[in-house]
Amino acid sequence: MAVREKRRVVLAEDDADRAREMGGILETVGGYEVWITKRRAAVEGLLEQTNALWVILDLNLEDGNAADIVPDLRRRFKKDILIIVLSGFYEEYKEFDLLAKGVDLYLRKPYEPKALLAQMAVLLARLEGKELQETSGLKLAFGGGILDVDRGVYKKGDDRVKVPRVQMQMIRRLASARDDDGWQFVERGELVVELWADDFAEDPEAAVERVRKLRTRMRETLGMEITETRVDYARHLPSIRLSREVKVVA
């Protein structure tokens, strides 16, 4: 399989408002770079130009039905790209027919932005062979104390702190991203999708700001910073992981 840019998306959508909304969510929340076109004839050229991994096709485009170009895209790019098709609520196009033509994911409108981003994360994880680790029964040691992940209780000496629910959701997700080499980075967009569902649909910027605020609250609750970040990709979006000071209790 050829190496393509996993954070790049070609979006074919003829509704300008819808394209602007989707592009904003994909870029701000998902951390993708997005190229938009209204025409199916431009899709192949954009895939060549951008080396994008993803192509998202609305069925009805300015110059015809996007389903007609799926077989050509699959023959040209083989399994090197991931194809997502979005169809209207009343469009009578069978899902099986689209999948048989080579589509990786089919979503019928109306769908929530979370559904699209979550499915993209699943497809990408499968492509990269990533598997999340079980967090049930997990205990984490840091700052001289022990955090019981199941109970959400941090104990240090005689002191016990009940960690708030959303903070624990974030810790559990970060704790699931580990392998034999240690903690793995989780992209900010994945955390936004998992923690706040569809609240980001109207204001993506406000949604991603929640991650920063949540890290601040975690630091206040636990008395120390247990996460660290790195900046990824051309859009300078952060990924987050548990810090090296956090250890799994054997």
N, C-alpha and C positions, 0 to 999 in steps of 0.2 A: 504493500500500500504506500502510495506517495505521501510525503509529509506535507500537509497543508496547514494553513493558519487557523487554529482551532477557535480563536476569538474573533474571527471575521465572518460576517453574514452578508449575503446578497438577499435583499428583501424585494420581492416583486408584488406590488400592491398599487392598484389604480386609484384608490380613494386617498386623496392627499392628507386629509385629517387623520385617517386611520394609520397611514404610513408614518406620519409625524409622531403619533402617540406610541405606536409599536417601536419605532426607532429609538425614541427617548427612553422607553423602559428597557429595551435590549442594551442600550449603551450605558445608562446611568445605574441601573440595578444589576443587570447581567454582566456588565463589563465587556461587552462586545463592541467591535467597530462595525458599522453598518453602511452598506451602499444600497440605495433605493432606486428602483426603476418602475415605470408603469407598463413596460412592454416586455412580453415574453421573448421577443427577438434580441433583447439586450442582455438576457441572463447569461448565456454562455460566454459572451465577451467579458462580462464583469467577473465571472468565475476565473477566467484566464488572467485577467488584469490584477485581481486582488489575491489570488491563490486561496480564496476563502474555503473553509471546510463546509460551511452551511449554506443552503439555499432554501428560503422560505417563499412559497408560492401561494398567492391567492388564486383561486381557480379562474375567476373572470378578470382578465386583464384588458388593457386598451386595444390590443391587437389579437384577441382570441383567447381560447381556453388553455390555461397553463398545463392542464393534464396532458395535452398533446405533445409537449416537449419533454416530458419525463423519460420516455424510452430513449430519446436522443441523448439526454444528459447522462443517463446511466451507461449507455454504450460509450460515450465520449470519456467520461470520468470514472467509469466502473464503480468500485466501492470506495473511491477516494473522497467522495463527498457524501454528506448527509442531507437528504431531501425531506422537507416538511411541507405538506399541503394543507391549506386552510380553505374550507368550503363554507358557503353561506348556509343559513338555516334552512332555506327552502330549495337549495340546489339538489337535484336528484342525481347524485353521482355515488355509486356504491363504493364503500370503503375498500372492499375486497379488490375491486378493479384497479383502484389506485395503488394499493400495496403490491398487487401482481405486476404492475408496470415498473416497480422499483422504488416506490415511496417508502421512507423509513418511519414516518409518523404522519398520521392524518387526524386533524382536529376539525370538528364541525362547530361553526359559530352558532350561538355566542359561547365563547370560552373565556375563562379568566386569564389574565396575564401570568398568574402563578402557574397555571397548567402548562403553558408553553415553556416557561423557563425551567420548571421542574422536570419536564420531559426531556428538554435539551441536556440538563445536567445528568440525567440517567443515561441517555445515549452516549454522552461523552465519557462518563465513568466506565461504561461497558466497553467502549472503544479502547480506552486506556488500560483496561484490566484492573481497575481499582475496586477494592472491596472494603466496606466499612467494618470495623471491629465491634464486637459486642461490648456494651458498657454495663450490662447487668452484673451486679456484685462487685463492680470496680471501686477501688479506693485509691485516692490520690494524695500524695504527701507533698507538702510545700509549706514554707514559712513556719516550720516547727509544729505543724498540726496535720490532721488527716481529714480529708473530705470524703464522706460516704456519698457516692454518686447516686445510689438508689434513694436514699433518704433525704438528700439535699442538706446534710448537716455537716458543718465544719467544726471539728473539736480540736482545741489547743489547750492542753493542761486541763484546768477545771472549767474553761470557757467553752460554750457551745453557741454556734451561730447558725440560725436557719437561713439558708440562702434562698432568696426569692425565686419564684417559678421560672420566669423568663431567663434569669441569669443561669439557672441550672440547665435550661434547654440549650443555651449556647455552650455551656461547659460539656454537656453530654455529646453534642454534635462535634465539638473540637476533639473530645476524648475518643470518639469513634474513628477519627482520621489518624491512624498510626500504623506503623509496620515495624519490622525488626530494627530499622534504623532510627526509630523514634517518632515524634509527633510530625504530622504532615500538615501542610498549609491548606486551608479551606478558603475559597474565594468569597469575598464579601457578599457578592450577589447570592450565593447559595445560602448564606446565613439569613439574608433578608427574606428570601423566598420561604425558608423553613420556619422562621420565627414570626413573621408578620403577615403571612398569607397574602391577601390581595389589597392590603391597605396602601400599597405603593402605586396603585393604578392611576390615581389622580395627581400625585405629587411624588415622583421618584426621588427627587433631591431630599425631601423630608424623610423619606423611608430609610435611605442609606445613612443619614445623619444619626439614626437610632443606634446603629452599630457602635459608633464612637461614644455615644452617651451610655450605652449599656456597658461598654468596657470600663468607663469611669465609675459607674455604679458598682461593678464587680470589684474594682480596686478598693472602693470605700467599704464594701461589705466584708471583704476578706483581709483587708489591711495591707494588701500588696498587689502589684501587677502580675497576673499569671498568664497573660497573653503577650504575643509579640507579632509584629507585622512586617511585611516586605511589600515593595511596590512592584507590580507586574504589568507587562505589556505597554504598548505605546500610549494608552489612555491614563497611565499612572494610577491605576486602581489597586487598592491593597488586598492582600491575602492575609489571613490570620491563623495562628496556631497557638497551642499551649506552649509556654516557655520551657526552656531546658531545666528550669528549677523544679518543674512539676514532674514527679516520679510516680510510676505505678507501684502500689504496695503489693509485694509478692504474697 
